[in-house]
Amino acid sequence: MFTPRLHAAETSIASRTARLRGTTTRLATLRPWCKGPLPLLDSATQLTPEQEAAALMAVTEPVSVLTGGPGCGKSFTVKSILDLVEAVGGRVGLAAPTGRAAKRLQEITGRPATTVHRMIGKPKQENTGPLSLFDAYDPLDADLVVIDEASMLEVALLDRLLGKLSPGVHLLLVGDVHQLPSVGAGQVLRDLLSVPQVPRTQLSTIFRQDGTSTIPLNAQRINRGEDTVNGGQFWFLPTPDHKITDTVVDLVTHRLPDAYPVRPGDIQVLAPATKGPAGTRDLALAIQAAVNPHQDGSPQHFADGRPFRLKDRVIAIRNDPRKGVLNGTTGTVTAIDDKERQIHVTTDDQVAAVYGFEELDELLHAYAITVHRSQGSEYPIVVVPLTMGSSYLLLRRNLLYTAVTRARELVVVVGDPDALATAIKRPADPRNSSLAPRFHEALTGDVLLPRPTRNPDGQATLC
């Protein structure tokens, strides 16, 4: 069933996309380049034919999609596209659905990026200084708007974004359709890719570690519903449920730091669920007890049963521009002031943030976080606990794929072999959406009715 608001948003997205595709491009100065090879803006870089096709698509198509799995060069391609547009005086706007994803986009491209919510907020009154993550940026001034991690875009947010784009602006959506979808309603990226009239480029060549990394190779196997293969940068350790916590703690504190030149802070535990013996809450407390136990005479504050200590690794779960903190920002507790009832946190970007004791629901211990919260982030080493217990219903192919693809150098999956097999064999839950047929109708003029399906109660729905 669709709410009137969701129905209106889907209809609006389809019509606005069709209108954007039918307008004259602002990047007309690039047209001469589009009839032959792209200019080499940096002699140290080379684009593959796939990547060059993506660059040409982005500067010639008002709405387009760049997709591909891990290690396929999406980030490098985006950076090359930005170089191309800016070389002819074009203005670019970069955003992602979450603050952490926006920060990573900024690090990769070397250009300011913001969240989509901030991008569609109140326009800046002046446009003289450099953009920051917290500037309310008006995308109407951009010639090309790039949205990274587009798999996390929800219907309502995309509708608001399209409403801010004036005719002639190019919109490039970048993402991996196999990752977890948005928390809110919709499956925007999947619906776009199901409509042939929407231009897209899929990068398939794996570049990470010269194509020999077993992380993207196992990610591809997971997408195909095939068993993973141990070796190289991917390992599965069969572990009974009652030993998962101890095994994860041992991996984080001893086995991995002893075997690789990393610190415990470079190892991120990603769990499917919050509760249960393999959930983030219990795992975070167990890891904290091992790496940062309470010391006599050292300050400590309990909030919701969680002890906060000096040197604790924490993660923000809300955007707070006043503090200079984005949702997903990680940092370290540097002071606990019982008199002022405050905890001081220094983020990994060396931003000093102060949280009142009453604000500690905005912080979680970062020793273990959910896979959902990790989207848009990347870590040197990832440890993934899997159990057939409380997280059974969450064991899906796209959840495991998302967890595995967060790692750059190594993935260790720990747990029940049946849980791993279940996660691989169970596809993502289908979402009811009529956005794809609305796109088709808006772009072609043909009415394509969505296929009716039935829910568990037998009631007909539209998908």
N, C-alpha and C positions, 0 to 999 in steps of 0.2 A: 504494500500500500504506500502511496506517496502523499506527503503533506502538500497543501497548496503552495507553501513556500518553496519546497524542493522542486515541485512541478514547474513553478515560475522560473526558478534558477536554471534548470536544465533547458527550458525553452529559450531563455535569455542567452545562455552560453552559446547555443547553436546559432542563433540569429546574429549575435555579435561576432562570432568567429567567421561566419559567411560574409558579413559586412567588412571585416578587417581584410579578408582575402580578396575582396573585390575592389579595394582602393589602390590608388597609385602609391608606389613605394617611395619612402624618403631616401632610400639608398640608390637613387638613380645614377649617382656618380660612379657606382661600382659596375654599372652595366657593361662597359667595354671590357672589363676583366672577365666577365662571365662567359665570353665566347671562346676563351682559350685557357691556358694554364694560369693558375693564380700566381701573382708576384711573390717572390721569395723575400719576405720581410726580414728574415734573420738567416744568415748563411749557415748557422749552426743547427737549424731545424729543418726537418723534411716531413711533409705530409704524405701518408699513404694514399692510394687512389680512393679508398673508403673515406678517409678523413677529408680529402680535397672535395669529394662529392658533398660531404656534410657542410663544408664551408660555403660552397657555391649555393647549396640549398638555403642556408641561413640568410644569405644576402640577396637572394632572388625571390624567396617565398615569404609572404607576410606572416604566415603561421606554419611552423614546422616542428618536428620532433627529432631529437637525437637520442638514440637509445643504444644499449649494449651492456654486457656483463662487466665484472671486475677485471681490471688490467687491460681493457681494450682501448684505452686512450681517449676516453670522453673528456677528461679534464684538459689534456693537451690540445685536443681539437677545439674546445671552447676558447682556450687562451689564444689560439691562432686566429679564430674568428674575430675575437675582440681586437687583436692586432690589426687585422685587415680593415675592420670598420673604422678604427681610430686613425689609421694611416691616411684616410681621405677626409678626416675631420668629423667623422660621425661620433655621436654621443651614445654611450652604452649605460644600461641600468642592470644591475645584478641583484638577484634575490633568491631566497630559498624559504620553504615553509617554516623552518625552525631556526632559532638563533644560532645553535651550534653548527647547523649545516651552512648558514650564511657566513659564519666565521671561517669555516673550512674553505668555502668558495673564495673568500677574500684572500686566504693564504695561498691558494692554488693559482689564482689569476694575477695576484699583485695589485688588485683594484678594489675599491670600496664595494662592499656588499651589505645587504640588509635583509630583514625578514619581509615576506610578502605583506604581512600586516602593516609594517612600517612604510613600505613602498606605497601602499594605497591610502595612507593616512593623510593628514593635513599637509598641503604643499609647503615647502620652505618659503619664507618671505623674501629671502635673498639667496642668490645663487653665485656667490663670489668665492667662497672657500671650498676646500675639499670636503667630500661627503664622508660622514662617519656612520658607524653601525646604527646610531640612534638618531640620525637626521630623518625627518619626515620628508622623504624624497618623492618628488612629483615625476612619475615616469612619462608624462606628456612631453617632456623636453627631450626624451631619449629617441634615438633612431632605431635602436635595437634593445629589447628587453629580454634577458636570459633568466629563466627560472630553473634552478638546479633542484635535484631530488624531487622531481615532479610527481613521482609515485605517491608522495605524501599530500598532494594537493586535494582538497575536498571541493565539492561542487560549489558551495556558497562562496568560498574564497576565490575560486577561479572566476566566478561571475563578477565579483567586485573588482578583480584585477582587470578583466576585459572592459569593464565599464570606465576604467581610468585611461585606457589606451586610445589616443586619437587616431584618425585615419592616417595611414602611411607608416605607422610604427610597425616594426617587425617583432614578432614574439617567437622565441625559441625555447621550447620545453625540453629539458634534459633529464633523463632518468632511466631507471632499470625497472621494467614492468614486473619482474619476478620478485621484487622485494615486497615487504608488507605494505598494504594500502593505507590510505589516510585513516586517522582515528574517526573523523567525521564522515558524513554520508558521501557515497560516490566511489567510483574507480576511474577517475578522470583519464589518467594516462592509458589504461587498458582500453577504455572506450575510444579514445582518439586513434589508437593504433589499429582498432578494428574497422575503421572507415578508410577505404582505399584512397579517397580523395584528399586525405590529409598527408602532405609530403612528410616523409621520414627517411632517416638514414640509420641503419643498424650496423654498428661496428662489431666485427666478429673476430678480428685478429688479436690474439693475446700478446701483449708486450711485457707484462710484468715478469721480471727476471728472465728475459729472453724467451718467454713462453714456456719455461720449464717448471714454474711454480705449480705445485699441486693444489693450491688454494682455488684458483679459477677453474682448474680442471675438475676438481671435486664439486665445485659449485655447479658446473654444467651437468655433472652426473646427477646431482640432487634434483635439478630442474627436469631431467628426463625420468626421474623416478628410479634411478639406478643406485645400487649400493656404493658407498664411498670406498676409496682405496687408501690404505695407510702408506705413508712414506713421504719423504721430503718435508714439506711445510704443513702437512695435515696428518693428524694422528687421532685415533679413537681408542680410548682406554676403557674396556668393559669393567664396570664397577657396580657392585650391589648397592641398593639404595642406602643401606645403613652405613656405608663407608664413603658416600659421595662427598659429604662435607669435609671429612678428614683428608680425602684425596685432593680436593680442590685447594684446601689450605696448604697442604704439602707442596703442590705444584707451584702455587703463587710465592711461597716463602722460601723454598729450598730447591726443588728439582729444576725448575725453569731458570731461576737466577744463577744456579750453579752451572747449567749447561749452555746458557746464552749470555752475551754481554748486555744484560738488561737489568733494570732495577724493578722491584716489586710494583712501583707506580706505572711501569710500562706494560704491565699485564692487566688486562681488563676481563673480569668475569661477567659474562652475559647469560642471564637465566631467562627461561620463558615466563616465569611467574614471580609474584612478589612473596606469596605465602608458601609454607611447606618446607620440608627439610632441604630441598634444593632450590628454595626461593631466595630472592635477593636479600630479604630482611635477615634471615638466619645466617646466610652465607656471609653477609657484610659484617655481622657481629662476630662471627667465628674468625674471619680474617683479621678484623680489628684487634681481637684478643691476642692474635699471634704476632702481628707486626707492630702494634701500638698499645701494649697493655698499660693499665693504669699504674702510675708510680706514686708511691707515698709522698705526700706534700705537693703533688702536681695538681693544678685545678682541673675540675671535671664537672660537667653539667648534664643532667638527664632531662630529656624532652621526649615525651611519648614512649618512655621505656628505653630510649636510645642514649647511650653515653657519648657526649662530645668531649674530646680530649685534644690537647695540643698535638700538632703534627697530623691530625686526622685528615684523610682525603675525603672531600665532600663534593657534591654536585648540586648546582642550583636547578630547581625544577620550575622556575617561573622567570619571565623577563622582568627585570627591574632597572629601567634606564637611570633612575636616581643613583643607584649603586654602581652603574656601569657593568651590570651582569646580565647575561643572556641565559635563557633556558638551555641547560646542557653545559654551562660553563663549569669547569672543575677547578678546584683550588685546595689550599691547605689551611687548617685552623692555626692561626699564629698567636692568638691571645683569647683568654676567657676572663671577662671582667664581672665578677659576682656583684660588685658594688653598683656598677652601672647597668647590670643585667644585659650584657652584650657579649657576642662572640665576634672576633675579628677574623676575617678570611682574606688571604692573599691569593688571587686567582693565578692560573698558569701564565696569564698575560701581565702579571705584576700589577693588577688593579687591587687596591685595598677596599674591601667591602665590610661593612659593619651590620650585623644582624642582631636585633633585639631578641631576648629569650622568647618573646611572644611570636617571633617571625620564623622560628626554626622549623615550622612545617614547610618552609620554602627550601630547605636543605635536606639532602639525603647523604648517607655515607656512600662514597663512590667505589668502595671496594668491590661491590657487586651491584649491577644495574640490570634492568630488564632489556630484552632485545629491542622492544619498541622504543625505549628511551635512547638507544644507541644509534638510531637511524640518522644518517647524515654525518656520522663520526667515523673515525678510522683509528686503529690502535696497532702498535707493533705486534703484540701477542694477544690472542683471545682464547679464553677458556670457557667452554659451554657445558654446563651440567644438564643432563637429561634424565628424567625419571618417569615412570608410569604412574606416579602418585598424583599429587594435587595439580600438576601441570598437564595432565594427560590430554585434556580437551584443547589445550593450546598447541599441541604437537602437530604442526602443519609444515608442508614443504617450504612455503615462503618464509616462515619464521626461521627455520633452520638455515635456509639460503641467506637470509639477511644477516644472521649471526656470523656465519662463516665468512661472508664478504666484508665484514668490518675489519678483518685482520690484514695487515700488510706482510708480515713475515712468518707467522706461525699460528695454527689453530689446533687446539687440543679439545676434543669432545670427550666428556667423562660421563659414564652412566650405564644404564640398562640397554643392552643390545636391542631389546624389543622396542624401547623408546626411540632409538635411532631409526630403526626400521619403520616404525609407525610414522615418524616425522617425514621420512622420505616418501612413503607410499601415499600419504594423505594429502591430496591437493588442497589449495586454499578454499575456504568456504565461499561459495558464489554470493555475489551481491546483486540485488535487484536494481536495475538501472535502465532507463530509457534514453540515456544520453546518446548512445551510438545511433539508434534510428533517427533521433532528432538531428544529429550531425548530418546523416545521410540525406534527410529531407531538405535541410537548409542549404546543403552544398550542391544538390543535384535537382531538387524540385520534385523528386519522387518520394511518395509516402511508403515507408517501410515499417510496418507495424512490429512491435517487439513480440517475441515469442512467449506465449503464456506458459507458466510453470505452476506447480502446486507446492504449497508449504506442507510441513508435516501434518497439519490438520485437514489437508485436502482442499484448502481455499486457493482459488486461482489468483496468481499474481503476475506481474509483468517483469521480465528480466531482459 
